[in-house]
Amino acid sequence: MTTVSTDQNALDLYRNALNFNVISRYDNKIKQLLYHTSHCVIYKYDATTEEWEKTDFLGTLALYLRDFATPQRGAPPTVETLRSLFCYGLILMNRNNPECFSLGLVPNKITQHIFPQGVNNMGILSMDVELNGNLIIVKNLLGEIYGLWVFNEAEREKLYRLLEFCLTNDKTVF
């Protein structure tokens, strides 16, 4: 192993540990950092104007595995139930201000089982992710649509594939 690759491995390990520690301040249920990219901008889709609006969220974006809890049987599902079910988290550490962007992810198999009518009976039965040009488009269970612009094309593609896996895997929690 060369000194350059050893130094790079040490730097990568340090960067991952630092990102994990920072994220744990925002979400103490983080279990493992899955992926991060250094430059992302968040857009939000406005259904009224049918246009993308750039938000004030710009910075490092991380995808991570969370410690989650299944709801008690017989308890009516609520938004709080959904928060405890998030198996994955997506967080952008904002360079523009102290407020960070975060989005919880639950495999669609689980949400369809727990929320057969959608969250708050809204009829949205699954989250969705698609790659459309330069944006990774994420639709959440509350009907909000976000566009993730990742500077590096290879990182954008990898993040998209990971998000797609997070939503479509057959993780067994029952």
C-alpha positions in Angstrom: 0.0 0.0 0.0 1.4 3.4 -0.9 1.7 6.3 1.4 -0.7 8.3 -0.7 -3.5 5.7 -0.5 -2.9 5.2 3.2 -3.1 9.0 3.8 -6.3 9.1 1.7 -7.8 6.2 3.6 -7.0 8.0 6.9 -8.6 11.2 5.6 -11.7 9.3 4.5 -12.0 7.6 7.8 -11.6 10.9 9.7 -14.2 12.6 7.4 -16.7 9.8 8.0 -16.2 9.9 11.7 -16.6 13.7 11.7 -19.8 13.6 9.6 -21.2 10.8 11.9 -20.5 12.9 15.0 -22.1 16.1 13.5 -25.2 14.2 12.3 -25.6 12.5 15.7 -26.1 16.0 17.2 -29.2 16.4 14.9 -30.4 12.8 15.0 -29.3 10.7 17.9 -30.8 7.6 16.2 -28.0 7.4 13.6 -26.5 4.0 13.4 -24.3 4.1 10.3 -23.2 6.6 7.7 -24.0 5.1 4.3 -23.0 7.8 1.9 -22.2 11.5 1.7 -21.5 14.0 -1.0 -19.8 17.4 -0.4 -21.9 19.6 -2.6 -25.7 19.5 -2.9 -28.4 22.1 -3.3 -32.1 21.5 -2.3 -35.0 22.6 -4.5 -38.7 22.4 -3.6 -41.4 21.9 -6.2 -44.3 24.4 -6.0 -47.4 22.6 -7.3 -49.3 25.9 -7.6 -46.8 27.5 -10.0 -45.5 24.2 -11.3 -41.9 25.4 -10.9 -38.8 24.5 -8.9 -37.9 26.9 -6.2 -34.3 27.0 -4.9 -34.2 26.8 -1.1 -31.6 28.2 1.2 -30.2 24.7 1.8 -26.7 24.1 0.3 -23.9 21.9 1.7 -22.8 18.4 2.5 -25.6 15.8 2.1 -25.5 12.5 3.9 -27.5 9.4 3.8 -27.5 7.2 6.9 -29.1 4.2 8.6 -31.2 5.0 11.7 -32.3 3.0 14.7 -36.1 2.7 14.3 -39.1 1.3 16.2 -42.1 -0.5 15.0 -45.4 0.8 16.3 -47.5 -1.0 18.9 -50.1 -3.2 17.4 -53.6 -1.7 17.5 -52.3 1.9 17.9 -53.7 4.2 15.2 -50.9 5.4 13.0 -49.9 9.1 13.2 -47.2 11.4 12.0 -45.3 10.5 15.2 -45.6 6.8 14.3 -44.0 7.7 10.9 -41.1 9.5 12.6 -40.3 6.5 14.7 -40.4 4.3 11.6 -37.7 6.1 9.6 -35.1 3.5 8.8 -33.0 5.9 6.9 -32.2 9.6 7.1 -31.1 12.2 4.6 -29.6 15.3 6.0 -28.0 18.4 4.4 -25.5 20.2 6.7 -26.3 23.7 5.6 -23.5 26.2 4.8 -25.9 29.1 4.4 -27.4 29.1 7.9 -27.7 26.9 11.0 -31.0 25.2 9.9 -30.4 21.8 8.2 -32.6 20.0 5.8 -33.6 16.5 6.8 -35.9 13.9 5.3 -36.7 10.5 6.8 -37.0 7.5 4.6 -39.0 4.3 5.1 -39.1 1.4 2.7 -42.4 1.5 0.8 -43.3 -2.1 1.9 -43.4 -0.9 5.5 -45.4 2.3 4.9 -48.0 0.4 2.8 -48.4 -2.0 5.7 -48.5 0.5 8.5 -50.4 3.3 6.6 -52.8 1.5 4.2 -54.6 4.8 3.6 -51.5 6.9 3.7 -50.3 9.2 6.5 -53.3 11.1 7.9 -55.4 9.2 5.3 -53.9 11.4 2.5 -53.8 8.5 0.1 -50.1 8.7 -0.6 -49.0 5.1 -0.1 -45.3 5.3 -0.9 -42.3 7.5 -1.3 -40.7 7.9 -4.7 -37.4 8.8 -6.1 -36.4 9.4 -9.7 -33.4 10.8 -11.6 -34.5 13.5 -14.0 -31.7 15.3 -15.7 -29.5 17.0 -13.1 -32.0 16.5 -10.2 -32.7 13.5 -7.9 -36.4 14.0 -7.3 -37.8 12.7 -3.9 -41.5 12.6 -3.2 -42.3 12.1 0.5 -45.4 10.7 2.2 -46.8 14.2 2.9 -47.0 15.1 -0.8 -43.9 17.3 -0.7 -41.5 17.1 -3.7 -37.8 17.9 -3.4 -35.1 18.1 -6.0 -31.5 17.3 -4.9 -28.9 18.8 -7.2 -25.6 17.1 -6.7 -22.6 18.7 -8.4 -20.7 15.6 -9.4 -22.6 13.4 -11.9 -21.1 10.1 -10.7 -22.1 11.0 -7.0 -25.6 12.0 -8.2 -26.1 8.6 -9.9 -24.7 6.7 -6.9 -26.9 8.6 -4.4 -30.0 8.1 -6.6 -29.3 4.3 -6.7 -28.9 4.2 -2.9 -32.1 6.2 -2.3 -33.9 3.9 -4.7 -32.7 0.9 -2.7 -33.7 2.4 0.6 -37.3 2.8 -0.6 -37.7 -0.4 -2.5 -35.8 -3.0 -0.4 -37.7 -5.7 1.3 -36.4 -5.0 4.8 -38.3 -7.2 7.3 -39.2 -5.4 10.6 -42.1 -7.5 11.8 
